[in-house]
Amino acid sequence: MNPGSKKYFYVIFVLLVALAGMYIWKTVAVKNIQKEQESRRRQWVEITRQTITENTRQFLRLAAIPLVWAIKAEMLKENYEQINEFLIQFVKEPHIKQILVAKIDGMVVVATDKKLEGAAFSSLYAGEYLEKNETTVADDEKGNILIVSPIMAFNRKLGIFLMVYEPEKIAMHEGQ
């Protein structure tokens, strides 16, 4: 090999090494940006999921209050058939799985699942809910949202209202 072709070979070799180095650097940079983008996307999905859940909880609480007022009016008249009509209409809405009303003694008097009528509330749900004096939103072990509200007359508690809402699952798919 003559000295000129050795130089030419070294220049080509250096250029190839430089190109390979730039390719590797660019590949690593792109992968890092993709990881950062994925991390940001996951954070936004989680923030969105939390916001939707919190808004749902607030809206369910707000929806329960006037329904409980209507139930109170009918409980004072002992018109449980009308209460049943309210619950049947309400449970037709998407994601509402169950609604029940128990008297102050803890017995379920009206329920969308008729098998629960006559059962002790504390055998179905935490007995502490019977003691609640304000509308409460909680989660059960299945991920459902429970709305529990006392049914109050003017100077006494008539019973307890409980609604089970199954939130829509928000899936995080690749490529979203």
N, C-alpha and C positions, 0 to 999 in steps of 0.2 A: 504494500500500500504506500502510495506516495504521501508526503506530508500535507498536501492540499486536500486530499480526500479524507485524511484523518481529521483535519479541522472541520471539514464539511460534515463528517460523521458525528463529531462532538457537538457541533451546533445543532444538528438535527436531534441528537440525543437529549441535549439540554432543553430544546423546544418541546420535545415529547414529554420530558419529566415535568416541565412547567405546565403544559396542557393537562397532564394527568393530575398534578397538584391543584390546578384551578378547578378541574372537574370534581375532585374529591371535596375541595373547600366548598364549592357551590352546592354539591349534594348534601353535605352536612348542614349548610346554612338553610337550605330548603327544608330539610327534615326538622330542624329546630323551629323554623317558622310554622310548619304544619303542626308540630306538637303544641306550640304556643296558641295557635288558632283553635285547636281542639280543646285545650284547657279553657280558653275563653268561652267557647261554645257551650261546654259543660257547665261553666259558671252561670251563663245566661239562662240555660235550660233550668238549672236548679233555682235561680232567682224567680223565673217565670212560674215554675211549679209552686214555690212557696207563696207567691203573690196570688195565684189562682186559688190555692187552698185557703188562704186567709180571707180572701174576698168571698168565697163560697161559705165559709163559716159565718161571716158577718151577715150575709144575705139570708142564710137559713135562720139565724137568730131573729132577724127582723121579720121574716115571714111567719115565724112561729108565734110572735106576740099577738097579732090580731086574731089568728086562729084560736089561740088560747082564750082570748076575750069572748069569741063566739061560743066556744065550748063552755065557758063559765056561765054564760046566759042560759044555755040549754041545760046545764047541770042543775042550776037553781030551780028550773021548771021540771027537773027529772025527765027530760025529754032525750033519752039516750039514743032513740032511733034517729033523731036529727043529727046528733053527734056522729053517729055511724055514717050518715050521708056525707058529712063534712070530710071525714077521714077517707072514705072510699074515693071521693073526688080528688083529694090531695095526693093519695098514694098512686094515682094514675100518672103522676108526673114522673119524668125520667129520673132514675137513681134513688127515688124515695122507696125504700124497701119495706118499712114497717112503721106504723104509728099505733100508739096505744094510750089509753087514759085509765088511770087507777084512782080509786077513791082514797080519801085520807087514811082509811084503814089498811091500805096496801093491796086491796083486791082489784084486779083488772076488770073494768066494767065494759069497756069498748075497745076493740082491737081490730086492725085490718086482717090479722090472722085469727080467725074465729076460735082456733084451738087454745088461744091464750086467754080468752075471756073466762073469768072465774079463777084464774091462777093468781098466786101471790106474786106481786111485783118483785119482791126481793128474791124469788126463786128464778127470775128471768134476768134481772139487772141488779147492779149494786144497790143495796138497801139505803145507802147514804143519799141516793138521788131523791128518796122520799122526803128527806129533811131539807132539801134545797128551797130557798125562799127567793131565788132570782133565776132568771133564764140562764142556763149554763150550756156551753158547747164543749164536748169532750170527744175523745177518740176511743174506739173499742179495740180489742186485740186483733180484729180482722182488717183494721184500717178504715172502718166506717166512721162517719161523724154522727155523734149522738147529740140531739138537742133536747134538753130536759128543762121543763118550765113548770113552776107551781101554778095551780089553778086557784086563784084567790077570789073570795067573795069580799064584801066590804070589810068585814072584821074577822074573817076566819079563812083557813085554807080548806078548799074542797077536795083537792086531789093533786095529781101530777100528770103531766103530758110528756110523752117521750116519742121522738121521731128518729128513725135510723135512715141515714143518707149514705149511699155508697158512691163515693166520688169516682169520677172517670179517671182511669189510669192514664197518666201522661208518659208515654214511652219515649225513650231517647234512642232514635235509630241512627245508624251510621249514615253520613251524607246529609243530615238535616242542617 
